[in-house]
Amino acid sequence: MKSTMTSNLRIALLALTAAFVLSAPLAAPAGAQTTKLKMVLNWKYQGPQGMFFLADDRGYFKAEGLEVTLDQGNGSGAGVPLVANGTYDVAFGDINALIELAAKKPDDAPIAVYVMFNQPPFTVAVKADSPIKSPKDFVGKTLGGAANDGALKLFPALCKITKIDCTKVNITNMQPNLREQMLMQGQVDAVFGYVNTIRFSAKLTGIDPDKQLRFIKYDDYGMDLYSNGIIVSRKFIKEHPEAVKGFLKAINHSIKDAIANPQAAVDAVATREPLIKPVIERARLDATLADEMSHPEIAKIGLGDVSDERMAKAIDILVKAKELPRTPATSEIFDRSFLPPASERPTSIRAAM
């Protein structure tokens, strides 16, 4: 009898210990050196940023020996120069801004190591009853956008491809938080942005994007481009290659967590920005996963990787359209050597949602 009780007690203690270990945050091995890393995000704290915050909250960065600072951004195009000039080690920024910098200043350009937005989100939004139906109707109109907006920066390429004269289009810069209101009030005829950024920012201001807005999407005019990815300084890569691998492992883990439980990602944002509207930010995250991150190619190559052929075409589109001084090689723009194994990266985001 005593032996049975002792055995049961031992089993109970083992179960409690296992439960504690599973629930505890991951930790770096004892004595491991911590690498500090500063990252600038693409935008303010919104639902999609939860994919990064989970890696911090759940100890994935710590388990890789990383101490990561995550700062709000000011546009997808803004992060690339901030990494290039050493202000940040890493950015979640627009690949196309990277291509342009690499074409102009190859020695300064950082490099992408994990591409998250594999569907082009670039758009020009107009009011539903606007006479603007296609890019040719931009001529003589006033279009507005934030200075570092990715779609605005790519507008010369859209002009070139659609054979319109950019000089005959009036461009005005605006604060991002005024974009949708200025459009609806008629202060501008159209606005630049990412489809889901505009869609859900409109909802936050009481605008019904499905009834009151229309989107003229760049990819409908042959601009099959990649968008946002993890962009790292070459200096940091040279000095901390293992930290880059660990960082991507942690990010990949948290992306999978966000796919499996999007609400947890939104909750992680809410702890940092209590004023968000969780219902809208959950919808924004769901749309980002379903649209920006679900190109069919990931079924073959996995999230994070790129098609070399498609990347080469994207580089060529930008070089020709923006008359850049040189054509960077795909290896100057993207380095897959730091990626987690394909077996560990998502291959079907919609199916997992």
Solvent accessible surface area in square Angstrom, and as a share of the most:
residue,aa,sasa,rsa
1,M,185,0.83
2,K,166,0.70
3,S,88,0.57
4,T,77,0.45
5,M,122,0.54
6,T,62,0.36
7,S,43,0.28
8,N,88,0.45
9,L,110,0.55
10,R,134,0.49
11,I,108,0.55
12,A,48,0.38
13,L,100,0.50
14,L,116,0.58
15,A,61,0.47
16,L,122,0.61
17,T,79,0.46
18,A,51,0.40
19,A,58,0.45
20,F,142,0.59
21,V,95,0.55
22,L,154,0.77
23,S,90,0.58
24,A,35,0.27
25,P,98,0.62
26,L,83,0.41
27,A,70,0.54
28,A,31,0.24
29,P,96,0.60
30,A,110,0.85
31,G,87,0.84
32,A,48,0.37
33,Q,164,0.73
34,T,73,0.43
35,T,26,0.15
36,K,146,0.62
37,L,2,0.01
38,K,89,0.38
39,M,0,0.00
40,V,6,0.04
41,L,2,0.01
42,N,18,0.09
43,W,35,0.12
44,K,88,0.37
45,Y,38,0.15
46,Q,25,0.11
47,G,0,0.00
48,P,17,0.10
49,Q,4,0.02
50,G,0,0.00
51,M,1,0.00
52,F,1,0.00
53,F,1,0.01
54,L,6,0.03
55,A,0,0.00
56,D,62,0.32
57,D,74,0.38
58,R,88,0.32
59,G,6,0.05
60,Y,20,0.08
61,F,3,0.01
62,K,123,0.52
63,A,26,0.20
64,E,56,0.25
65,G,9,0.08
66,L,8,0.04
67,E,91,0.41
68,V,18,0.11
69,T,65,0.38
70,L,21,0.11
71,D,41,0.21
72,Q,85,0.38
73,G,5,0.05
74,N,81,0.41
75,G,5,0.05
76,S,8,0.05
77,G,3,0.03
78,A,13,0.10
79,G,4,0.04
80,V,1,0.01
81,P,66,0.41
82,L,55,0.27
83,V,2,0.01
84,A,35,0.27
85,N,103,0.53
86,G,59,0.57
87,T,63,0.37
88,Y,29,0.11
89,D,36,0.19
90,V,1,0.01
91,A,0,0.00
92,F,6,0.02
93,G,0,0.00
94,D,2,0.01
95,I,1,0.00
96,N,5,0.03
97,A,18,0.14
98,L,0,0.00
99,I,1,0.00
100,E,39,0.17
101,L,35,0.18
102,A,2,0.01
103,A,1,0.01
104,K,107,0.45
105,K,116,0.49
106,P,52,0.33
107,D,138,0.71
108,D,75,0.39
109,A,2,0.02
110,P,2,0.01
111,I,7,0.03
112,A,0,0.00
113,V,0,0.00
114,Y,0,0.00
115,V,1,0.00
116,M,0,0.00
117,F,8,0.03
118,N,2,0.01
119,Q,52,0.23
120,P,13,0.08
121,P,7,0.04
122,F,0,0.00
123,T,0,0.00
124,V,0,0.00
125,A,0,0.00
126,V,0,0.00
127,K,62,0.26
128,A,38,0.29
129,D,121,0.63
130,S,11,0.07
131,P,101,0.63
132,I,1,0.00
133,K,128,0.54
134,S,23,0.15
135,P,3,0.02
136,K,142,0.60
137,D,35,0.18
138,F,0,0.00
139,V,61,0.35
140,G,55,0.53
141,K,62,0.26
142,T,38,0.22
143,L,0,0.00
144,G,0,0.00
145,G,0,0.00
146,A,9,0.07
147,A,65,0.50
148,N,41,0.21
149,D,14,0.07
150,G,1,0.01
151,A,0,0.00
152,L,24,0.12
153,K,74,0.31
154,L,4,0.02
155,F,6,0.02
156,P,59,0.37
157,A,0,0.00
158,L,1,0.00
159,C,5,0.03
160,K,99,0.42
161,I,60,0.30
162,T,32,0.19
163,K,180,0.76
164,I,23,0.12
165,D,62,0.32
166,C,39,0.23
167,T,121,0.71
168,K,121,0.51
169,V,10,0.06
170,N,83,0.43
171,I,76,0.39
172,T,47,0.27
173,N,95,0.49
174,M,17,0.08
175,Q,117,0.52
176,P,26,0.16
177,N,108,0.55
178,L,80,0.40
179,R,7,0.03
180,E,4,0.02
181,Q,58,0.26
182,M,36,0.16
183,L,2,0.01
184,M,50,0.22
185,Q,127,0.56
186,G,48,0.46
187,Q,107,0.47
188,V,5,0.03
189,D,57,0.30
190,A,0,0.00
191,V,0,0.00
192,F,0,0.00
193,G,0,0.00
194,Y,16,0.06
195,V,17,0.10
196,N,6,0.03
197,T,29,0.17
198,I,0,0.00
199,R,52,0.19
200,F,9,0.04
201,S,20,0.13
202,A,0,0.00
203,K,79,0.34
204,L,62,0.31
205,T,61,0.35
206,G,69,0.67
207,I,18,0.09
208,D,54,0.28
209,P,1,0.01
210,D,105,0.54
211,K,160,0.68
212,Q,69,0.31
213,L,10,0.05
214,R,67,0.24
215,F,39,0.16
216,I,9,0.05
217,K,76,0.32
218,Y,0,0.00
219,D,58,0.30
220,D,101,0.52
221,Y,70,0.26
222,G,51,0.49
223,M,0,0.00
224,D,62,0.32
225,L,0,0.00
226,Y,2,0.01
227,S,0,0.00
228,N,0,0.00
229,G,0,0.00
230,I,0,0.00
231,I,0,0.00
232,V,1,0.00
233,S,16,0.10
234,R,99,0.36
235,K,140,0.59
236,F,13,0.05
237,I,28,0.14
238,K,173,0.73
239,E,94,0.42
240,H,66,0.29
241,P,58,0.36
242,E,120,0.54
243,A,11,0.09
244,V,2,0.01
245,K,89,0.38
246,G,6,0.06
247,F,2,0.01
248,L,0,0.00
249,K,112,0.47
250,A,2,0.02
251,I,0,0.00
252,N,4,0.02
253,H,70,0.31
254,S,0,0.00
255,I,0,0.00
256,K,79,0.33
257,D,23,0.12
258,A,0,0.00
259,I,7,0.03
260,A,82,0.64
261,N,71,0.37
262,P,13,0.08
263,Q,65,0.29
264,A,16,0.12
265,A,0,0.00
266,V,0,0.00
267,D,71,0.37
268,A,6,0.05
269,V,0,0.00
270,A,29,0.22
271,T,104,0.60
272,R,73,0.27
273,E,55,0.24
274,P,103,0.65
275,L,160,0.79
276,I,23,0.12
277,K,111,0.47
278,P,64,0.40
279,V,126,0.72
280,I,29,0.14
281,E,4,0.02
282,R,78,0.29
283,A,37,0.29
284,R,5,0.02
285,L,0,0.00
286,D,38,0.19
287,A,19,0.15
288,T,4,0.03
289,L,0,0.00
290,A,23,0.18
291,D,66,0.34
292,E,8,0.04
293,M,0,0.00
294,S,9,0.06
295,H,34,0.15
296,P,102,0.64
297,E,23,0.10
298,I,6,0.03
299,A,71,0.55
300,K,186,0.79
301,I,45,0.23
302,G,1,0.01
303,L,0,0.00
304,G,0,0.00
305,D,17,0.09
306,V,3,0.02
307,S,33,0.21
308,D,72,0.37
309,E,118,0.53
310,R,22,0.08
311,M,1,0.00
312,A,46,0.35
313,K,122,0.52
314,A,1,0.01
315,I,2,0.01
316,D,53,0.27
317,I,38,0.19
318,L,1,0.00
319,V,17,0.10
320,K,133,0.56
321,A,9,0.07
322,K,42,0.18
323,E,135,0.61
324,L,16,0.08
325,P,100,0.63
326,R,86,0.32
327,T,79,0.46
328,P,3,0.02
329,A,53,0.41
330,T,37,0.22
331,S,80,0.51
332,E,41,0.18
333,I,0,0.00
334,F,12,0.05
335,D,41,0.21
336,R,99,0.36
337,S,75,0.48
338,F,20,0.08
339,L,25,0.13
340,P,11,0.07
341,P,78,0.49
342,A,58,0.45
343,S,107,0.69
344,E,75,0.34
345,R,17,0.06
346,P,16,0.10
347,T,63,0.36
348,S,57,0.37
349,I,2,0.01
350,R,138,0.50
351,A,83,0.65
352,A,58,0.45
353,M,91,0.41
